Amino acid sequence: MKTVIFDLDGTLADTSGDLIAAANSCFRSLGLGDVLDPATDAGTALRGGRAMLKLGFSRVDGFDEDEIDRQYQPLLDAYAREIDTHTVLYPRAMDAVEALRSAGYGVGIATNKPEALAHDLMTRLGVRDAFASLVGADTLTVKKPDPEHLFEAVRRAGGDPALTCLVGDSDTDRNTARAAGVPSILVTFGPSGEDMAALEPEGLLDHYDDLPALVDRLLA
């Protein structure tokens, strides 16, 4: 079975608002206030918790790399408590997923978000059952850009790893697909959308309405 695997953060959903809120809760606990800006730091937020903490601490004096490790679990805890306050699915994302399923494709998720958090978020958004698989950062001993992370998502969806494509929003997704020897589609509507063409994916996606036809072309 041909399969389409999706990244989550910045691809299926804009999770940046809740991620930044969680990071800022850590900074406030240290008396630093809200160091990150939801409007300008969304791109960093979609690269994960450690990236946000590193950026935030780079803006204040007197903090070292060890503080990133100390604050990482409190960030995850804060995020788990308020995981869907600001998060929204991108327009027509689930319409595209349903169109792919109706056309006989398997669909799944490969994300570097911890599996339990990813599962909880998709459940709260009411769309977890639309995906036959969900592989998170801690599901295996490896994560993206290791191709095995992608392959496992394909296998759990009942697909053939050689007949798949990865839809994502970053160089990590592009590198994962390249290592796996499969095409990638990068979305251009996220915070870093203007940078996607330079990564030379097999496809660029401006709107989810265009995804089924693009997948058909790449996996013909």
C-alpha positions as CSV (number, residue, x, y, z in Angstrom):
1,M,0.0,0.0,0.0
2,K,1.2,3.5,-0.8
3,T,1.5,5.6,2.3
4,V,1.7,9.3,3.2
5,I,3.3,10.1,6.5
6,F,2.9,13.5,8.1
7,D,5.0,15.5,10.4
8,L,2.8,17.1,13.1
9,D,4.1,20.5,14.4
10,G,4.1,23.1,11.7
11,T,2.7,20.6,9.2
12,L,-0.7,19.3,10.3
13,A,-1.2,21.9,13.1
14,D,0.2,25.2,14.2
15,T,1.2,24.3,17.7
16,S,3.6,27.3,18.2
17,G,1.3,29.2,20.5
18,D,1.0,26.5,23.2
19,L,4.7,25.6,22.9
20,I,5.8,29.2,23.5
21,A,3.4,29.5,26.4
22,A,5.0,26.5,28.0
23,A,8.5,27.8,27.5
24,N,7.5,31.2,28.9
25,S,6.1,29.5,32.0
26,C,9.6,28.2,32.6
27,F,11.2,31.6,32.1
28,R,8.6,33.2,34.4
29,S,9.4,30.6,37.1
30,L,13.0,31.9,37.0
31,G,11.9,35.5,37.3
32,L,12.7,36.3,33.7
33,G,9.2,37.1,32.4
34,D,8.0,36.1,29.0
35,V,11.2,35.9,27.0
36,L,9.7,34.5,23.8
37,D,7.3,36.2,21.5
38,P,4.5,34.1,19.9
39,A,4.5,36.3,16.8
40,T,8.2,36.3,16.0
41,D,9.5,33.1,17.6
42,A,7.0,30.6,16.1
43,G,9.6,29.1,13.8
44,T,11.8,28.2,16.7
45,A,8.9,26.8,18.7
46,L,8.1,24.3,15.9
47,R,11.7,23.0,16.3
48,G,11.0,21.8,19.8
49,G,11.4,22.5,23.5
50,R,15.2,22.6,23.6
51,A,15.3,25.0,20.7
52,M,13.0,27.4,22.5
53,L,14.9,27.2,25.8
54,K,18.2,27.7,24.0
55,L,16.8,30.8,22.2
56,G,15.3,32.2,25.4
57,F,18.4,31.8,27.5
58,S,20.5,33.4,24.8
59,R,18.6,36.6,25.5
60,V,19.4,36.8,29.2
61,D,22.6,37.0,31.1
62,G,23.9,34.5,33.7
63,F,22.4,31.2,32.3
64,D,24.3,28.3,30.9
65,E,23.6,25.2,28.8
66,D,22.9,23.2,31.9
67,E,19.7,25.2,32.5
68,I,18.3,23.9,29.3
69,D,18.4,20.4,30.7
70,R,17.0,21.5,34.0
71,Q,14.0,23.3,32.4
72,Y,13.2,20.7,29.7
73,Q,11.0,18.5,31.9
74,P,9.1,21.4,33.5
75,L,8.5,22.7,29.9
76,L,7.0,19.4,28.9
77,D,4.9,19.3,32.0
78,A,3.6,22.8,31.4
79,Y,2.9,21.9,27.7
80,A,1.0,18.8,28.7
81,R,-1.3,20.8,30.9
82,E,-2.2,23.3,28.2
83,I,-1.6,21.4,25.0
84,D,-4.5,22.6,22.9
85,T,-5.3,26.1,24.1
86,H,-4.0,27.9,21.1
87,T,-3.3,25.0,18.7
88,V,-5.2,24.8,15.4
89,L,-5.1,22.4,12.5
90,Y,-4.1,24.1,9.3
91,P,-7.0,24.8,6.9
92,R,-8.3,21.8,5.0
93,A,-5.6,19.5,6.4
94,M,-8.0,16.9,7.5
95,D,-10.0,17.2,4.2
96,A,-6.7,16.2,2.4
97,V,-6.1,13.4,4.8
98,E,-9.6,12.0,4.2
99,A,-9.2,12.4,0.4
100,L,-6.0,10.3,0.6
101,R,-7.7,7.6,2.7
102,S,-10.6,7.5,0.3
103,A,-8.1,7.0,-2.6
104,G,-6.6,4.0,-0.9
105,Y,-3.5,5.6,0.7
106,G,-2.4,4.7,4.2
107,V,-1.8,7.7,6.4
108,G,0.3,8.1,9.5
109,I,2.3,10.5,11.6
110,A,6.1,10.6,12.3
111,T,6.9,13.4,14.8
112,N,9.7,14.4,17.0
113,K,7.2,15.3,19.7
114,P,7.1,12.7,22.5
115,E,4.5,10.1,21.6
116,A,2.2,10.5,24.5
117,L,2.0,14.3,23.9
118,A,1.4,13.8,20.2
119,H,-1.3,11.2,20.9
120,D,-3.0,13.4,23.5
121,L,-2.9,16.5,21.2
122,M,-4.4,14.6,18.2
123,T,-7.1,13.1,20.5
124,R,-8.1,16.4,21.9
125,L,-8.3,17.9,18.4
126,G,-10.6,15.0,17.5
127,V,-8.5,13.6,14.6
128,R,-6.3,10.8,16.1
129,D,-8.4,8.0,14.6
130,A,-7.8,9.4,11.1
131,F,-4.2,8.2,11.2
132,A,-3.3,4.5,11.2
133,S,0.0,5.1,12.9
134,L,1.7,7.6,15.2
135,V,5.4,7.3,15.9
136,G,6.9,9.9,18.3
137,A,10.3,11.0,19.4
138,D,10.5,8.3,22.1
139,T,8.6,5.5,20.3
140,L,11.9,4.0,19.1
141,T,15.5,4.5,20.1
142,V,15.9,6.8,17.0
143,K,14.0,9.7,15.7
144,K,14.0,11.9,12.6
145,P,16.1,12.3,10.6
146,D,16.9,8.6,11.0
147,P,14.9,6.9,8.3
148,E,13.9,4.1,10.5
149,H,11.6,6.5,12.3
150,L,9.7,7.1,9.0
151,F,9.8,3.4,8.0
152,E,8.2,2.4,11.3
153,A,5.4,4.9,10.8
154,V,4.8,3.4,7.4
155,R,4.9,-0.2,8.6
156,R,2.5,0.5,11.5
157,A,0.1,2.1,8.9
158,G,0.3,-1.2,6.9
159,G,2.3,0.3,4.0
160,D,5.4,-0.4,2.0
161,P,8.4,1.8,3.1
162,A,9.5,2.0,-0.6
163,L,6.1,3.4,-1.6
164,T,5.7,6.4,0.6
165,C,6.3,10.2,0.9
166,L,6.8,12.4,3.9
167,V,4.9,15.7,4.3
168,G,6.8,18.1,6.6
169,D,8.0,21.6,7.2
170,S,11.7,21.5,7.9
171,D,15.2,20.4,6.9
172,T,14.7,17.6,9.4
173,D,11.8,16.2,7.3
174,R,13.7,16.8,4.1
175,N,16.8,15.0,5.4
176,T,14.6,12.1,6.7
177,A,13.0,11.5,3.3
178,R,16.4,11.8,1.6
179,A,17.9,9.2,3.9
180,A,14.9,7.0,3.3
181,G,15.1,7.3,-0.5
182,V,11.6,8.6,-0.8
183,P,10.1,11.9,-1.9
184,S,9.3,14.7,0.5
185,I,6.7,17.5,0.3
186,L,7.3,20.6,2.3
187,V,4.6,23.0,3.3
188,T,5.1,26.7,2.5
189,F,2.4,28.1,4.8
190,G,4.3,27.7,8.1
191,P,6.6,30.3,9.8
192,S,9.6,29.2,7.8
193,G,7.7,28.6,4.5
194,E,9.8,31.0,2.5
195,D,12.9,28.8,3.2
196,M,11.4,25.5,2.0
197,A,12.2,25.8,-1.7
198,A,15.9,26.1,-0.9
199,L,15.8,22.6,0.6
200,E,14.8,21.2,-2.9
201,P,12.0,18.8,-1.9
202,E,10.3,16.8,-4.6
203,G,7.1,18.9,-3.9
204,L,6.1,22.2,-2.3
205,L,2.6,22.6,-0.8
206,D,1.0,26.0,-0.7
207,H,-2.5,24.7,0.3
208,Y,-3.8,21.3,1.5
209,D,-6.3,21.3,-1.4
210,D,-3.4,20.5,-3.7
211,L,-2.0,17.6,-1.7
212,P,-3.9,14.6,-3.1
213,A,-2.9,15.5,-6.7
214,L,0.7,16.1,-5.7
215,V,0.9,12.8,-3.9
216,D,-0.6,11.0,-6.9
217,R,2.1,12.5,-9.1
218,L,5.0,11.7,-6.8
219,L,3.9,8.1,-6.1
220,A,2.6,7.3,-9.6
